[in-house]
Amino acid sequence: MDAFLNEWLWQEQHWLPPGVGWKDIEMNPGDGRFPLPRDLLYTLPLALAFMALRFAFVRIIALPLGKLLGVRDRVRVRAPSVPKLENFYKCNSRQPSQSQLSNLEKQCGLSQRKIQAWFRHRRNQDRPTNTTKFSEASWRFVFYLVSFSAGLASLINTSWFWDQRECWRGYPKQPVAETHYWYYMLELGFYISLLLSVSVDVKRKDFKEQVIHHIATIFLIGFSYCANFVRVGTLVMLVHDSSDFLLESAKMFHYAGLTPICDSLFVVFALVFLVTRLVVFPGRLIHATLVLSREFFQPFFGYYFFNALLLVLQALHIFWAYLILKMVYKFVFKGKVERDERSDVESEPDEEEEPDDEDDESTWEQRKGTINYKLASLANNCVLNNLTNQRNSNSRLPKAR
């Protein structure tokens, strides 16, 4: 295995500029920490620790905080136990076609109306509650806020924070500070935990884009660490964290029903996102990796691979910016943010419940009461119209006489 890795994976031309070998970047113990691929193994237990910490955070902090802010869950009717329908729901489709409904009607002995009602109840039953969505948003908010604050504090006094050419001066023999090492490890561990829990998290309309984003981010952080692109990598992570905690805070207030605060935070988030992801990220960071880096070394495989991952992230930024601008348009012209364009698929309003059986006595009584009420209202309107017409005709009689 070592021979295979040394021959194919750890070839110098993949990871180092032309003319630079592994021996050229060896450091003495007193020179500082140099990134080593084996350091990334620590991120796996960190990811599991993040998942355990999230579990504790939700129960100790998120749930009580949600109750304090007034997060309420909608009461939903649970679908009765019908094994054949349940098996079809899990294995085939959540919305059966007309032909499938006919087959299920023969198998279960239920009317199509009852089967359709069962599937409505079952789909609503699977939709995540506001409490679940609030807990997820609050967990991400806390991490992104702490990560952004710690990252900004560790980078604001560095030379490459203000001048991106310093990201490459002396490359690849650049020692990594202890704070930046932990910044990398914690960020990578967190994104691995998000990828591991993506199947149980709230699924959104941009679910595929989110998975691509997580995978690209993991490869980006891991590869940039191994290739010692740590300086520019810390700036990339800082730019992403700068707007993420604002989005999660806006979601928290949205699920709590505090619309004015949610709308205000969303406007701030939109401004920060558009500036950092569409101006700063391509104009400063991608420009630094594509153009400024060539002043210090010739392009090699790591150069092309790293920039390809950055361009994938930029494509996702443009996609999300389009969704955000749609929401800004609604906010400006309709006065409020009606709903998140990248909201979760299951968070749309519950499907309207209909009577399960036309022959059900209680249902028929309710329907009859509704019909009688509408007929009475219609009759009253008709009487009022007749009286009005009668009064108008009487007022014209003297003139006629």
Beta strands, then each sheet from edge to edge (+ up, - down):
end
